[in-house]
Amino acid sequence: MRHTLIRLLLAAVVTLSVTALADARHVNVSMKDGRSFEGEIVEESSKEIVLSYTMGSLKTKMTLARADIASITDAEAPSADPPRQEPEPAVRERPREREQSPRVRGQRTR
């Protein structure tokens, strides 16, 4: 009985987590003052939105008042794998010919 209850609670937590992740919308938010932000809307109300975004390696949240927002447009969600860039082919330069020394073979320089 106890194991069944634990499994049921675990299943509920997993379901809620997956649902919360699926509800996040990746958007571009343009503000009336000209600033723009890209991230995921994690909470919304009639007065504000909470935007989750990544700055470098830091993931953070920001609350934006709807009165200050000019527009919200859907953005393409970033893929888990960054686009693969093919390495540029190595350019082989011809070895430079050794410059001739002004000395003549067999002479010593001081």
Secondary structure as the mmCIF struct_conf table of DSSP 4:
data_model
#
loop_
_struct_conf.conf_type_id
_struct_conf.id
_struct_conf.beg_label_comp_id
_struct_conf.beg_label_asym_id
_struct_conf.beg_label_seq_id
_struct_conf.end_label_comp_id
_struct_conf.end_label_asym_id
_struct_conf.end_label_seq_id
HELX_RH_AL_P HELX_RH_AL_P1 ARG A 2 ASP A 23
STRN STRN1 ARG A 25 MET A 31
TURN_TY1_P TURN_TY1_P1 LYS A 32 ASP A 33
BEND BEND1 GLY A 34 GLY A 34
STRN STRN2 SER A 36 GLU A 44
BEND BEND2 SER A 46 LYS A 47
STRN STRN3 GLU A 48 MET A 55
TURN_TY1_P TURN_TY1_P2 GLY A 56 SER A 57
STRN STRN4 LEU A 58 ALA A 65
HELX_RH_3T_P HELX_RH_3T_P1 ARG A 66 ASP A 68
STRN STRN5 ILE A 69 ASP A 74
HELX_LH_PP_P HELX_LH_PP_P1 GLU A 76 SER A 79
BEND BEND3 ALA A 80 ASP A 81
HELX_LH_PP_P HELX_LH_PP_P2 PRO A 82 ARG A 84
HELX_LH_PP_P HELX_LH_PP_P3 GLU A 86 SER A 101
BEND BEND4 PRO A 102 ARG A 103
HELX_LH_PP_P HELX_LH_PP_P4 VAL A 104 VAL A 104
TURN_TY1_P TURN_TY1_P3 ARG A 105 GLY A 106
HELX_LH_PP_P HELX_LH_PP_P5 GLN A 107 THR A 109
#
